Amino acid sequence: MNPQSGAPARRRQWGSERARSPLPSVHTRPSDHAITLGRLAIIVTVVAWAAYVISTIVRQFLDNETGFRFTMEAVSYLIVVTFLTFSALMYLVMRQGALERFRAHRRVPRAEIDRHFTGRDGGMTVLIPSYAEETAVVRQTMWSAALQEYPGLRVVLLVDDPPEPTDPVARERLDATRALARQIGDALREPADRFTAAVTRHLEFTSWVGADEVRELAVDYAWAADWLDAMADAELVDDHVDRFFVDQIVRGLAGDLREVSVALEAALAEGETPPRARMGELRRRLMSTFSVDLDVFERKRYASLSHEANKAMNLNSYIGLMGRAFREEETPNGVVLRDVQDGYADLEVPDSEWVLTLDADSLLLREYCVRLVQLMDQPENARVAVSQTPYSAFRGAGTRIERLAGATTDIQHILHQGMTRHDATFWVGANAVIRKRALEDIVEIEQQGGFEIRRYVQDRTVIEDTESSIDLGRHGWTLVNYPERLSYSATPPDFGSLVVQRRRWANGGLLILPKLWREARERRRDGRPLGTMELLIRVNYMASIAWASFGLVFLLAFPYDSRLLSPFVLGAALPYFLAMASDLRSMGYRRTDVFRIYGFNLILLPVNLAGVVKSLQQAVTGKKIPFARTPKVKNRTATPIPYLIAPLLIIAFSGLTFVRDFSEGNWANAAFAAFNAALTAVATVSYIGIGNLVVDLGLGIGRWLFVEKRRRVAGEPTATAAPDWRVVLYTGGAPAGAPAGGESAERSREQVAA
């Protein structure tokens, strides 16, 4: 058991991932052979689709007398095949773009990065939104941010839990989370003071560098490496994420620093000394690595800030305060913040040139900040608003579903790199370095209850980063994916938490499409039109889940005429599956995982459909969909009943379809139905589990049957209670037609409690 988490370590499943070492940060340079095969795959897909349309659809209409039923089947089947082929084609196009970027990428030498940040001001604020997270998970994220080798770094944990929880377990977790900033700051104080003093001692530089000075610097680097190794030795390791934190975050940085120490000693052994400027850069690097300002902020302590339950408004609340000072004022509705121009302030929020948003379950490698900012500082990137490395999955997953979901995450990393090749990058919210000036360009300001509310990151949908990407594009900003693996994020380890994550991912894309059309019109009018491939990739990114889900439902459920089937359909899909199998193999997975991913997507089909339907519901009602955070806990998350029954229905229906088509001699449809039934059954057993399915069905039925009756708590105000005079003086009298005082006072007290 991990004492920091309070939860037992998860038992490893048979068939889980054995490899524990992450993929290298720098992608392997693709060969000419791989580039050529990628281009050939694109050509084959297009040619096979065109051949199908001509040889099957057109020929059937020319050679046969077709009735209304066949015509409708042919049209619908062609639409489904076309949309699915288009998605496969976009996969191949993005993959090809990624290969070209990986081949062209040249890593910037460390000395050039250190020189770039010499004497640089501006600073960076790292914002880590957190809600009901395990303290151990948040702690590792904060450490990975605090150990970034960036000058003027400030790390702020944005705790979104209710500030006064009544549950003792929640209270204990919240207190432990609040203490993290102080604990990490105390731990870093010794190395920070040591290396800051060393920089101060060497401010009076001469042109000559002596051996004693080089030896002193070598000792400092060795001391820093030993300090980090001691920290790593004291860490508790329960799972593969803990192992990654120790090996890649802590010991990885220690290894880098020890290499510098050895290099300095080697220089002395050869009678050489580094140049004075390089010595100063190396000293400042040590100081920047261990010097960081840490803080915790809770927006729900203030009645004047938005309390909307989503990550976007948690970020917006703090970003809107940056560069300002406030006085706290007590009111019956809670504490409100009043702007202070001069004089005493209770709260001062420093501003910074850069903002880094980092999910509480993500980890950054040591050079993330310096490499991304160095890229954005180049003159040609002056209009880049967001730079990021799409996150990769932690290796060594303890469950089969986490391993396979991690494989899809690593594939998405490649595809997002290819998007940048065509200027179609989307902000991926797990981690990103953002130019603060760009956020000021897209801010929307409104008044709520007499207080100013600023929206930098849109919260209209639950995929807030996608919509904000379009907003930035409309204001002339671009986004870039840095072509290395420098960030990692947790993958849901069970089906229940995966359902929450994937349902959120499927929600909102359709709502954002109209904004993309507006951007296309505005940019065409301004003389900077969207490229054709950029537009196609963006449309596919936002809408493909919708058409792929509905298309797959049609293929599973509707008995299409066998005359519509053709080997050319398989020919159009084959390059996609072969390319994915090759990508999986290159990342250390199995080629056969492509079939497991197909079955995996089948059991996620109802989850994706639910997300799409929620988008349509929001479009009709205009109401926001509640933001559902992915559970980040070590114990299992129960799955709602509909997502347990749906895979069973797919298996049953596909089995019946196989029997019917086999008896009718419709061999192609029968084979497709048998293929779907078999892969769905394997996925259900492997990734949900029969035992978990039975338990979660029982839990769901029990919750449905049990209805808790609310009882009045002792001391709870009643409708006839006398009004609080402070509430009356602050909120005013009840509006016309409203109930009398007691209920109004109770409502105000509930607002304060919330």
KOLZA-300056 format. One line per field, with one value per residue (C-alpha): residue in one letter; x, y, z; residue number from 1. Coordinates in steps of 0.02 Angstrom, whole numbers. Layout:
<nodes>
r <- (A  ...)
X <- (X  ...)
Y <- (Y  ...)
Z <- (Z  ...)
k <- (NUM  ...)
</nodes>
This chain:
<nodes>
r <- (M  N  P  Q  S  G  A  P  A  R  R  R  Q  W  G  S  E  R  A  R  S  P  L  P  S  V  H  T  R  P  S  D  H  A  I  T  L  G  R  L  A  I  I  V  T  V  V  A  W  A  A  Y  V  I  S  T  I  V  R  Q  F  L  D  N  E  T  G  F  R  F  T  M  E  A  V  S  Y  L  I  V  V  T  F  L  T  F  S  A  L  M  Y  L  V  M  R  Q  G  A  L  E  R  F  R  A  H  R  R  V  P  R  A  E  I  D  R  H  F  T  G  R  D  G  G  M  T  V  L  I  P  S  Y  A  E  E  T  A  V  V  R  Q  T  M  W  S  A  A  L  Q  E  Y  P  G  L  R  V  V  L  L  V  D  D  P  P  E  P  T  D  P  V  A  R  E  R  L  D  A  T  R  A  L  A  R  Q  I  G  D  A  L  R  E  P  A  D  R  F  T  A  A  V  T  R  H  L  E  F  T  S  W  V  G  A  D  E  V  R  E  L  A  V  D  Y  A  W  A  A  D  W  L  D  A  M  A  D  A  E  L  V  D  D  H  V  D  R  F  F  V  D  Q  I  V  R  G  L  A  G  D  L  R  E  V  S  V  A  L  E  A  A  L  A  E  G  E  T  P  P  R  A  R  M  G  E  L  R  R  R  L  M  S  T  F  S  V  D  L  D  V  F  E  R  K  R  Y  A  S  L  S  H  E  A  N  K  A  M  N  L  N  S  Y  I  G  L  M  G  R  A  F  R  E  E  E  T  P  N  G  V  V  L  R  D  V  Q  D  G  Y  A  D  L  E  V  P  D  S  E  W  V  L  T  L  D  A  D  S  L  L  L  R  E  Y  C  V  R  L  V  Q  L  M  D  Q  P  E  N  A  R  V  A  V  S  Q  T  P  Y  S  A  F  R  G  A  G  T  R  I  E  R  L  A  G  A  T  T  D  I  Q  H  I  L  H  Q  G  M  T  R  H  D  A  T  F  W  V  G  A  N  A  V  I  R  K  R  A  L  E  D  I  V  E  I  E  Q  Q  G  G  F  E  I  R  R  Y  V  Q  D  R  T  V  I  E  D  T  E  S  S  I  D  L  G  R  H  G  W  T  L  V  N  Y  P  E  R  L  S  Y  S  A  T  P  P  D  F  G  S  L  V  V  Q  R  R  R  W  A  N  G  G  L  L  I  L  P  K  L  W  R  E  A  R  E  R  R  R  D  G  R  P  L  G  T  M  E  L  L  I  R  V  N  Y  M  A  S  I  A  W  A  S  F  G  L  V  F  L  L  A  F  P  Y  D  S  R  L  L  S  P  F  V  L  G  A  A  L  P  Y  F  L  A  M  A  S  D  L  R  S  M  G  Y  R  R  T  D  V  F  R  I  Y  G  F  N  L  I  L  L  P  V  N  L  A  G  V  V  K  S  L  Q  Q  A  V  T  G  K  K  I  P  F  A  R  T  P  K  V  K  N  R  T  A  T  P  I  P  Y  L  I  A  P  L  L  I  I  A  F  S  G  L  T  F  V  R  D  F  S  E  G  N  W  A  N  A  A  F  A  A  F  N  A  A  L  T  A  V  A  T  V  S  Y  I  G  I  G  N  L  V  V  D  L  G  L  G  I  G  R  W  L  F  V  E  K  R  R  R  V  A  G  E  P  T  A  T  A  A  P  D  W  R  V  V  L  Y  T  G  G  A  P  A  G  A  P  A  G  G  E  S  A  E  R  S  R  E  Q  V  A  A)
X <- (0  58  46  33  -119  -203  -253  -184  -75  -173  -135  -59  -170  -116  -84  -33  119  292  396  427  552  474  506  652  612  676  582  678  717  603  687  655  569  443  409  380  263  164  137  89  -40  -124  -131  -200  -338  -398  -386  -477  -620  -637  -631  -770  -882  -858  -854  -992  -1108  -1110  -1108  -1257  -1360  -1308  -1325  -1479  -1652  -1644  -1794  -1817  -1754  -1593  -1565  -1580  -1467  -1337  -1339  -1328  -1193  -1091  -1107  -1049  -904  -852  -848  -754  -631  -608  -561  -439  -364  -343  -254  -131  -108  -73  42  138  155  224  354  411  426  522  645  673  687  858  875  939  1103  1090  1221  1116  964  1063  1131  955  893  1042  976  799  651  465  442  320  169  125  -60  -112  -302  -350  -516  -530  -365  -260  -125  13  -40  -40  126  216  144  199  374  390  342  451  606  590  753  669  714  579  462  303  197  17  -97  -278  -377  -560  -625  -759  -659  -752  -793  -894  -828  -676  -588  -611  -554  -396  -356  -387  -274  -137  -156  -149  14  103  167  244  320  400  461  541  626  699  758  930  985  903  996  1160  1155  1084  1229  1351  1285  1296  1477  1528  1441  1609  1674  1849  1899  2000  1924  2029  2037  1968  1812  1784  1811  1688  1556  1587  1562  1399  1332  1383  1302  1139  1141  1170  1029  909  967  933  759  731  788  660  513  382  355  188  155  225  183  282  425  420  424  576  673  631  591  706  847  839  880  1012  1094  1099  1179  1306  1358  1397  1500  1599  1626  1695  1813  1869  1906  2016  2106  2151  2207  2063  1926  1758  1734  1679  1507  1476  1523  1394  1261  1296  1283  1119  1053  1076  995  847  820  798  728  539  394  252  75  -100  -256  -439  -564  -712  -656  -712  -892  -836  -758  -848  -892  -944  -892  -766  -579  -590  -665  -542  -402  -495  -524  -339  -280  -403  -318  -140  -49  -175  -190  -345  -417  -527  -697  -815  -997  -1145  -1120  -936  -770  -760  -605  -594  -462  -325  -224  -104  -88  -110  -173  -224  -190  -62  -54  107  96  207  245  203  69  89  -69  -38  -165  -145  -110  25  215  340  517  652  679  497  486  654  639  461  491  654  554  419  549  614  566  470  362  311  127  131  11  24  166  148  206  52  65  120  64  160  233  215  25  -43  -208  -249  -366  -239  -108  -223  -290  -108  -74  -213  -140  32  -46  -134  35  94  -65  -56  123  60  -74  63  135  -27  -53  -201  -137  -263  -225  -222  -269  -159  -8  34  144  35  85  -10  -30  -126  -247  -281  -330  -468  -534  -722  -781  -954  -1040  -1115  -1198  -1106  -933  -822  -798  -660  -658  -493  -524  -699  -810  -958  -909  -815  -674  -626  -454  -525  -640  -502  -391  -519  -531  -342  -345  -479  -364  -215  -124  -56  -18  130  168  351  414  478  405  421  256  162  -13  -107  -219  -378  -339  -517  -669  -772  -648  -615  -802  -798  -647  -702  -881  -810  -694  -842  -942  -933  -848  -1008  -1046  -879  -894  -996  -857  -733  -841  -843  -654  -638  -748  -657  -485  -536  -602  -438  -332  -261  -374  -365  -271  -375  -286  -296  -484  -508  -403  -494  -665  -612  -543  -705  -836  -760  -818  -997  -997  -888  -1003  -1164  -1082  -1027  -1202  -1272  -1145  -1182  -1370  -1428  -1428  -1358  -1381  -1232  -1218  -1150  -1001  -836  -653  -617  -697  -570  -435  -478  -470  -317  -183  -256  -246  -74  -8  -79  -4  165  149  104  254  372  313  343  167  111  53  -97  -151  -236  -372  -383  -405  -547  -636  -594  -681  -833  -863  -834  -962  -1107  -992  -951  -1133  -1182  -1057  -1121  -1302  -1256  -1183  -1345  -1444  -1340  -1362  -1551  -1569  -1425  -1379  -1200  -1159  -1086  -899  -859  -680  -591  -573  -387  -391  -302  -462  -585  -725  -896  -970  -1149  -1271  -1301  -1116  -1115  -1270  -1225  -1074  -1182  -1314  -1182  -1122  -1299  -1356  -1197  -1220  -1400  -1345  -1212  -1339  -1463  -1337  -1251  -1417  -1456  -1285  -1237  -1057  -977  -1104  -1096  -906  -916  -1046  -943  -787  -878  -957  -792  -690  -826  -835  -646  -643  -784  -696  -523  -560  -720  -707  -850  -833  -827  -975  -1083  -1032  -1064  -1232  -1281  -1223  -1317  -1479  -1463  -1440  -1589  -1701  -1641  -1704  -1636  -1761  -1691  -1708  -1694  -1530  -1542  -1517  -1560  -1656  -1840  -1948  -2009  -1837  -1800  -1694  -1511  -1494  -1324  -1402  -1542  -1424  -1308  -1429  -1578  -1759  -1838  -1888  -2071  -2165  -2027  -2062  -2044  -1884  -1844  -1823  -1726  -1609  -1589  -1545  -1412  -1339  -1335  -1240  -1114  -1097  -1074)
Y <- (0  176  282  439  379  273  148  -26  -49  -117  -299  -326  -419  -559  -482  -313  -218  -284  -143  -7  105  254  287  406  592  617  517  393  471  389  304  346  177  225  394  311  179  315  408  246  209  377  344  167  229  361  246  102  217  287  111  57  202  166  -24  -56  91  167  -3  -65  85  65  -124  -159  -91  -29  2  130  15  -29  153  209  68  112  297  269  136  250  392  280  208  381  457  309  312  499  473  336  451  592  469  429  613  664  515  562  740  676  568  717  825  691  675  864  893  940  956  1123  1099  1130  1268  1366  1351  1410  1557  1601  1621  1721  1886  1847  1914  1880  1727  1583  1537  1352  1324  1151  1136  1004  935  792  719  599  697  582  611  801  796  713  837  984  913  888  1070  1136  1050  1131  1218  1385  1555  1650  1500  1507  1352  1376  1233  1283  1181  1170  1064  1138  1239  1171  987  894  722  687  590  736  857  758  747  933  981  869  945  1122  1081  1022  1194  1225  1050  1060  1237  1182  1035  1147  1283  1208  1184  1348  1447  1360  1393  1569  1613  1536  1647  1799  1759  1755  1914  2006  1913  1927  1869  1725  1565  1474  1289  1313  1397  1254  1126  1217  1214  1028  996  1095  992  830  890  929  757  673  776  716  536  544  610  467  339  406  394  258  158  68  67  111  297  306  216  342  487  418  360  493  649  639  522  584  760  693  601  758  859  723  719  905  876  737  848  989  868  802  980  1007  842  904  1072  1165  1277  1326  1506  1632  1654  1467  1455  1589  1498  1335  1422  1505  1338  1262  1412  1409  1222  1230  1407  1413  1505  1388  1435  1364  1458  1414  1512  1443  1543  1700  1741  1865  1728  1603  1439  1349  1168  1149  1157  1304  1422  1364  1421  1578  1635  1639  1705  1849  1900  1899  2065  2138  2170  2148  2182  2048  2106  2001  1997  1885  1792  1762  1848  1960  2034  2222  2293  2395  2518  2573  2541  2383  2227  2059  1967  2009  1898  1918  1927  1831  1822  1637  1526  1338  1239  1065  932  861  686  740  743  850  800  919  1021  1046  1231  1291  1200  1255  1437  1442  1386  1517  1654  1634  1781  1669  1607  1777  1736  1563  1569  1390  1264  1090  911  800  686  505  359  290  121  -32  -21  -143  -179  -234  -90  39  -37  -29  144  197  129  239  387  359  349  514  590  549  615  780  802  779  912  1042  996  1064  1211  1120  1104  1092  1137  977  1029  910  1025  1180  1335  1485  1662  1769  1909  1789  1749  1935  1942  1812  1858  1882  1990  1986  2037  1908  1968  2133  2054  2045  1870  1843  1697  1661  1475  1438  1333  1317  1137  1008  1006  1184  1174  1133  1284  1399  1338  1407  1571  1594  1560  1691  1820  1778  1663  1490  1334  1215  1039  1021  861  771  670  783  757  607  589  453  335  271  99  31  38  147  292  270  291  461  518  459  520  694  684  641  791  963  942  969  1127  1203  1170  1330  1431  1348  1401  1579  1575  1512  1655  1787  1729  1719  1897  1954  1876  1732  1585  1416  1286  1146  1012  1117  1133  947  895  1014  954  773  808  886  781  610  534  578  508  358  309  325  244  94  77  69  -63  -166  -152  -139  -291  -209  -292  -404  -322  -166  -259  -258  -301  -118  -70  -181  -108  68  18  -95  42  122  -38  -83  91  83  -90  -22  127  14  -97  53  110  -58  -129  -279  -269  -377  -240  -162  -295  -265  -79  -119  -221  -87  43  -70  -76  113  140  178  294  394  397  464  606  649  646  762  884  881  904  1056  1127  1115  1171  1295  1230  1186  1004  972  943  765  748  585  495  490  363  198  100  50  163  81  85  147  11  70  53  -124  -183  -107  -221  -372  -312  -289  -468  -537  -439  -477  -661  -660  -567  -699  -841  -754  -706  -875  -966  -849  -872  -690  -738  -566  -495  -655  -643  -460  -499  -645  -535  -400  -524  -609  -450  -370  -526  -531  -344  -363  -504  -424  -241  -242  -413  -531  -509  -319  -320  -421  -314  -149  -210  -252  -83  7  -86  -58  129  135  45  138  316  410  515  683  722  894  916  980  1167  1185  1347  1331  1435  1537  1578  1762  1843  1883  2074  2062  1966  2092  2241  2158  2072  2187  2137  1989  2023  2045  1882  1792  1696  1790  1814  1645  1556  1701  1699  1512  1529  1657  1544  1401  1513  1551  1366  1323)
Z <- (0  -39  120  15  -80  51  -83  -117  -270  -418  -460  -631  -755  -868  -1038  -967  -1029  -989  -1063  -934  -1022  -1113  -1296  -1331  -1324  -1501  -1632  -1738  -1907  -2037  -2183  -2365  -2378  -2242  -2323  -2493  -2421  -2333  -2496  -2583  -2447  -2480  -2667  -2645  -2529  -2652  -2803  -2715  -2663  -2839  -2911  -2793  -2842  -3027  -3028  -2901  -2872  -3047  -3132  -3030  -3085  -3267  -3283  -3176  -3152  -2974  -2863  -2729  -2589  -2679  -2726  -2547  -2488  -2618  -2576  -2388  -2407  -2519  -2393  -2249  -2348  -2409  -2235  -2161  -2305  -2283  -2099  -2149  -2280  -2152  -2037  -2177  -2221  -2040  -2016  -2172  -2111  -1945  -2033  -2135  -1978  -1885  -2028  -2037  -1849  -1779  -1591  -1527  -1430  -1244  -1248  -1373  -1259  -1107  -1207  -1264  -1085  -1022  -953  -1011  -912  -927  -819  -832  -726  -720  -682  -621  -607  -479  -418  -292  -350  -249  -160  -222  -404  -384  -291  -435  -559  -453  -435  -623  -647  -505  -576  -746  -793  -825  -749  -654  -636  -532  -501  -441  -393  -431  -305  -355  -211  -98  29  182  150  282  235  347  207  86  221  254  67  43  188  119  -54  15  103  -55  -108  62  72  -101  -68  97  11  -126  -9  25  -157  -209  -77  -117  -304  -288  -173  -297  -437  -324  -280  -462  -520  -529  -680  -748  -921  -848  -779  -651  -615  -439  -509  -632  -494  -381  -519  -549  -364  -367  -512  -426  -264  -357  -438  -269  -192  -328  -311  -124  -161  -284  -155  -31  -155  -136  -296  -312  -498  -669  -650  -488  -576  -719  -597  -506  -660  -790  -688  -537  -588  -767  -711  -592  -737  -843  -703  -664  -848  -838  -680  -766  -919  -812  -724  -893  -950  -797  -828  -1003  -936  -1017  -947  -1023  -1081  -949  -1032  -1031  -847  -807  -906  -814  -645  -691  -752  -579  -496  -616  -594  -406  -383  -400  -319  -268  -217  -197  -253  -222  -326  -228  -76  -168  -209  -343  -451  -561  -477  -636  -620  -760  -785  -905  -777  -646  -762  -817  -639  -600  -769  -751  -587  -654  -646  -523  -335  -227  -57  21  83  188  132  181  16  52  23  -131  -214  -242  -358  -274  -377  -237  -54  48  -42  32  -131  -265  -419  -521  -710  -831  -1015  -1026  -950  -943  -913  -844  -794  -620  -689  -813  -798  -893  -937  -878  -1038  -1084  -1042  -1108  -1274  -1311  -1263  -1361  -1513  -1486  -1462  -1639  -1753  -1874  -1728  -1661  -1696  -1616  -1470  -1407  -1411  -1340  -1351  -1367  -1218  -1225  -1117  -969  -1012  -902  -886  -757  -846  -1022  -1054  -994  -1109  -1260  -1219  -1202  -1376  -1447  -1351  -1427  -1600  -1569  -1525  -1702  -1783  -1689  -1748  -1925  -1899  -1874  -2044  -2120  -1998  -1921  -1742  -1601  -1422  -1318  -1142  -1041  -1063  -1164  -1157  -1199  -1242  -1118  -1247  -1359  -1218  -1197  -1381  -1363  -1191  -1172  -1026  -951  -790  -672  -512  -523  -542  -694  -765  -894  -1014  -1099  -1121  -1184  -1071  -1190  -1225  -1122  -1251  -1210  -1289  -1460  -1464  -1401  -1544  -1667  -1569  -1581  -1767  -1794  -1712  -1821  -1700  -1740  -1638  -1647  -1587  -1538  -1625  -1470  -1327  -1176  -1084  -1017  -949  -857  -954  -870  -798  -801  -913  -795  -794  -981  -1013  -926  -1026  -1199  -1178  -1142  -1293  -1405  -1345  -1422  -1590  -1689  -1589  -1637  -1824  -1859  -1778  -1897  -2046  -1981  -1964  -2143  -2208  -2106  -2159  -2341  -2328  -2246  -2382  -2277  -2321  -2237  -2337  -2409  -2309  -2151  -2170  -2206  -2056  -1939  -1998  -1977  -1802  -1742  -1831  -1869  -1704  -1752  -1929  -1885  -1741  -1841  -1992  -1891  -1819  -1997  -2048  -1893  -1895  -2075  -2191  -2347  -2516  -2557  -2729  -2642  -2570  -2661  -2632  -2669  -2501  -2415  -2527  -2470  -2286  -2294  -2304  -2147  -2046  -2112  -2072  -1896  -1869  -1925  -1807  -1662  -1696  -1706  -1534  -1450  -1462  -1565  -1745  -1696  -1576  -1726  -1708  -1521  -1553  -1674  -1539  -1412  -1522  -1539  -1351  -1346  -1485  -1364  -1265  -1422  -1474  -1303  -1322  -1495  -1438  -1293  -1421  -1520  -1359  -1314  -1489  -1471  -1289  -1282  -1108  -1061  -1031  -857  -860  -804  -744  -778  -610  -563  -424  -393  -359  -496  -560  -584  -760  -791  -845  -1026  -1069  -1000  -1090  -1259  -1294  -1250  -1374  -1509  -1481  -1484  -1636  -1734  -1693  -1755  -1912  -1944  -1929  -2044  -2179  -2171  -2199  -2345  -2425  -2399  -2360  -2354  -2231  -2127  -2115  -2064  -1929  -1862  -1859  -1759  -1638  -1602  -1576  -1468  -1360  -1338  -1297  -1170  -1079  -1089  -1055  -951  -870  -832  -644  -655  -775  -653  -504  -595  -660  -481  -418  -555  -525  -337  -360  -477  -352  -197  -174  -25  71  123  307  383  476  654  657  473  441  401  287  435  506  537  401  434  436  350  206  188  187  60  -61  -39  -18  -104  -285  -325  -321  -224  -62  101  201  273  106  34  183  167  -17  26  158  33  -88  49  90  -95)
k <- (1  2  3  4  5  6  7  8  9  10  11  12  13  14  15  16  17  18  19  20  21  22  23  24  25  26  27  28  29  30  31  32  33  34  35  36  37  38  39  40  41  42  43  44  45  46  47  48  49  50  51  52  53  54  55  56  57  58  59  60  61  62  63  64  65  66  67  68  69  70  71  72  73  74  75  76  77  78  79  80  81  82  83  84  85  86  87  88  89  90  91  92  93  94  95  96  97  98  99  100  101  102  103  104  105  106  107  108  109  110  111  112  113  114  115  116  117  118  119  120  121  122  123  124  125  126  127  128  129  130  131  132  133  134  135  136  137  138  139  140  141  142  143  144  145  146  147  148  149  150  151  152  153  154  155  156  157  158  159  160  161  162  163  164  165  166  167  168  169  170  171  172  173  174  175  176  177  178  179  180  181  182  183  184  185  186  187  188  189  190  191  192  193  194  195  196  197  198  199  200  201  202  203  204  205  206  207  208  209  210  211  212  213  214  215  216  217  218  219  220  221  222  223  224  225  226  227  228  229  230  231  232  233  234  235  236  237  238  239  240  241  242  243  244  245  246  247  248  249  250  251  252  253  254  255  256  257  258  259  260  261  262  263  264  265  266  267  268  269  270  271  272  273  274  275  276  277  278  279  280  281  282  283  284  285  286  287  288  289  290  291  292  293  294  295  296  297  298  299  300  301  302  303  304  305  306  307  308  309  310  311  312  313  314  315  316  317  318  319  320  321  322  323  324  325  326  327  328  329  330  331  332  333  334  335  336  337  338  339  340  341  342  343  344  345  346  347  348  349  350  351  352  353  354  355  356  357  358  359  360  361  362  363  364  365  366  367  368  369  370  371  372  373  374  375  376  377  378  379  380  381  382  383  384  385  386  387  388  389  390  391  392  393  394  395  396  397  398  399  400  401  402  403  404  405  406  407  408  409  410  411  412  413  414  415  416  417  418  419  420  421  422  423  424  425  426  427  428  429  430  431  432  433  434  435  436  437  438  439  440  441  442  443  444  445  446  447  448  449  450  451  452  453  454  455  456  457  458  459  460  461  462  463  464  465  466  467  468  469  470  471  472  473  474  475  476  477  478  479  480  481  482  483  484  485  486  487  488  489  490  491  492  493  494  495  496  497  498  499  500  501  502  503  504  505  506  507  508  509  510  511  512  513  514  515  516  517  518  519  520  521  522  523  524  525  526  527  528  529  530  531  532  533  534  535  536  537  538  539  540  541  542  543  544  545  546  547  548  549  550  551  552  553  554  555  556  557  558  559  560  561  562  563  564  565  566  567  568  569  570  571  572  573  574  575  576  577  578  579  580  581  582  583  584  585  586  587  588  589  590  591  592  593  594  595  596  597  598  599  600  601  602  603  604  605  606  607  608  609  610  611  612  613  614  615  616  617  618  619  620  621  622  623  624  625  626  627  628  629  630  631  632  633  634  635  636  637  638  639  640  641  642  643  644  645  646  647  648  649  650  651  652  653  654  655  656  657  658  659  660  661  662  663  664  665  666  667  668  669  670  671  672  673  674  675  676  677  678  679  680  681  682  683  684  685  686  687  688  689  690  691  692  693  694  695  696  697  698  699  700  701  702  703  704  705  706  707  708  709  710  711  712  713  714  715  716  717  718  719  720  721  722  723  724  725  726  727  728  729  730  731  732  733  734  735  736  737  738  739  740  741  742  743  744  745  746  747  748  749  750  751  752  753  754)
</nodes>
